[in-house]
Amino acid sequence: MTDLAELKARLLEDPQTRAHYDAQAPEFALARELIAARTRAGLSQTKVPATSSHAPQRGSTG
């Protein structure tokens, strides 16, 4: 079985696939930074919305 790195390299040889992959780079960089910040803050994914000033208040109907 091919490992993930080899599969990724093979798929990215296709110019169209490479273009789509590269176009998503900023989004994935942001996601990595958000995850790192959450981890540094010691928050779980569940706790992040509770710390936001935009989080719905308990009992709110939306």
PyMOL commands that set and color helices and strands:
alter all, ss='L'
color gray80, all
select helices_A, chain A and resi 4-11+15-23+25-40+48-51
alter helices_A, ss='H'
color red, helices_A
deselect
rebuild
show_as cartoon
